[in-house]
Amino acid sequence: MSVDLSDRNLRNIDLSEARLAEATLTEAVLVGANLAGANLRAANLREANLGEAYLFGADLTGANLEGAYLKGANLEGAYLSWANLRGAYLVGANLEGAHLNGADLEGAYLIRANLKGADLTSGLGTPANLAGAYLSGAYLREAFADEDTFWPEGFDPVVAGVIFE
């Protein structure tokens, strides 16, 4: 049985190391929440407000974060492989060292986001999809990609400092 916390106000809550795999958190308010190391595998966080949330090392593998608000969130070292981040608002978010293999970031707002050392390769079979993503001012130096990674039209990952494997 999965937990349903849809539409709940969980502002500034400490859920570090919580086991919320497959939980439903659609439109939940998790502003400033501590979710460090939390297991959110395949959780539904569609349109959740995670502004300034602390998700250091959280496992969001296969999670649905479509349209989620993650402005200023710390996702350093987070596992986001195969996560749906379509249209997510990640302005100023820290994704340093995040695992984004197979993540769908189509149309995501990554303006001024830090993706240093992020893994965008197809190492797990599927590349990251950044087609249509907004990357103005995003820091991509030392991020890892391969020839299969999808980029926005006209974006030059080499000029941005992406390392190709």
C-alpha positions in Angstrom: 0.0 0.0 0.0 1.5 3.3 -1.0 1.2 6.6 0.9 -1.1 9.3 -0.4 0.0 12.8 0.6 -1.6 14.7 -2.3 -2.4 18.4 -1.8 -0.8 18.3 1.7 1.1 21.2 3.3 4.4 19.6 4.3 6.4 22.9 4.4 9.8 22.6 6.1 9.1 19.0 7.2 12.0 16.6 7.9 11.6 13.5 5.8 15.3 12.7 5.5 15.8 9.0 4.8 12.0 8.5 4.6 10.7 5.5 2.6 8.2 6.9 0.2 8.6 4.7 -2.8 5.5 4.9 -5.0 4.0 7.5 -2.8 1.5 10.0 -4.2 2.5 13.6 -3.5 0.7 15.4 -6.4 0.4 19.1 -5.8 1.9 18.7 -2.3 3.7 21.7 -0.7 7.2 20.6 0.3 8.8 24.0 0.3 12.1 23.9 2.3 11.5 20.2 3.2 14.4 18.0 4.1 14.3 14.9 1.9 18.0 14.0 2.0 18.5 10.4 1.2 14.8 9.7 1.0 13.5 6.8 -1.1 11.0 8.4 -3.6 11.4 5.7 -6.3 8.5 5.9 -8.7 6.7 8.5 -6.5 4.2 10.8 -8.1 5.2 14.4 -7.4 3.4 15.9 -10.4 3.1 19.7 -9.9 4.4 19.4 -6.3 6.0 22.6 -4.8 9.6 21.6 -3.8 11.0 25.1 -3.8 14.3 25.3 -1.8 13.8 21.6 -0.8 16.9 19.6 0.3 17.0 16.4 -1.8 20.7 15.6 -1.4 21.3 12.0 -2.5 17.5 11.3 -2.7 16.4 8.4 -4.9 13.9 9.7 -7.4 14.4 6.9 -9.9 11.4 6.7 -12.2 9.6 9.4 -10.2 7.0 11.7 -11.9 8.0 15.3 -11.4 6.2 16.7 -14.4 5.5 20.4 -13.9 7.0 20.3 -10.4 8.3 23.5 -8.9 11.9 23.0 -7.8 13.3 26.5 -7.8 16.5 26.6 -5.7 16.1 23.0 -4.7 19.3 21.1 -3.8 19.3 17.8 -5.8 23.1 17.3 -5.5 23.9 13.6 -6.1 20.2 12.7 -6.5 19.2 9.7 -8.5 16.8 10.9 -11.2 17.3 8.2 -13.8 14.2 7.7 -15.9 12.4 10.4 -13.9 9.7 12.5 -15.7 10.8 16.1 -15.3 8.9 17.5 -18.3 8.2 21.2 -17.8 9.6 21.1 -14.3 10.8 24.5 -13.0 14.4 24.0 -11.9 15.5 27.6 -12.0 18.7 28.0 -9.8 18.5 24.3 -8.7 21.6 22.5 -7.7 21.9 19.2 -9.7 25.6 18.8 -9.2 26.6 15.2 -9.7 22.9 14.1 -10.2 22.2 10.9 -12.1 20.0 11.9 -15.0 20.4 8.9 -17.3 17.1 8.4 -19.2 15.5 11.4 -17.5 13.0 13.3 -19.5 13.7 17.0 -19.1 11.8 18.1 -22.3 10.7 21.7 -21.8 12.2 21.9 -18.3 13.3 25.3 -17.0 17.0 24.8 -16.1 17.9 28.5 -16.1 20.9 29.2 -13.9 20.8 25.5 -12.7 24.1 23.9 -11.7 24.6 20.6 -13.6 28.3 20.3 -12.9 29.3 16.6 -13.1 25.7 15.5 -13.8 25.4 12.2 -15.7 23.3 12.8 -18.9 24.7 9.7 -20.7 22.8 6.6 -21.9 24.9 4.5 -19.6 21.8 2.8 -18.3 20.4 2.2 -21.8 18.5 5.5 -22.3 20.0 9.0 -22.7 18.7 12.1 -21.0 16.2 14.2 -23.0 16.8 17.9 -22.8 15.0 18.7 -26.1 13.2 22.0 -25.7 14.7 22.6 -22.2 15.6 26.2 -21.2 19.3 26.3 -20.4 20.0 30.0 -20.3 22.8 30.5 -17.8 22.9 26.8 -16.8 26.3 25.6 -15.6 27.1 22.4 -17.6 30.9 22.3 -17.2 32.1 18.8 -16.5 28.6 17.3 -17.0 28.8 14.0 -18.8 26.9 13.2 -22.0 27.2 11.0 -25.1 26.2 11.2 -28.7 22.7 9.9 -27.8 21.9 12.7 -25.3 19.1 15.0 -26.7 19.7 18.8 -26.6 17.6 21.8 -27.4 17.7 22.9 -31.0 20.7 25.3 -31.5 22.4 24.4 -28.2 26.1 23.6 -28.4 27.0 21.3 -25.4 30.7 21.4 -26.4 30.8 25.2 -26.0 29.0 24.8 -22.6 31.8 22.6 -21.4 30.0 19.2 -21.5 32.3 16.2 -21.5 31.5 13.5 -24.0 32.2 9.9 -23.2 
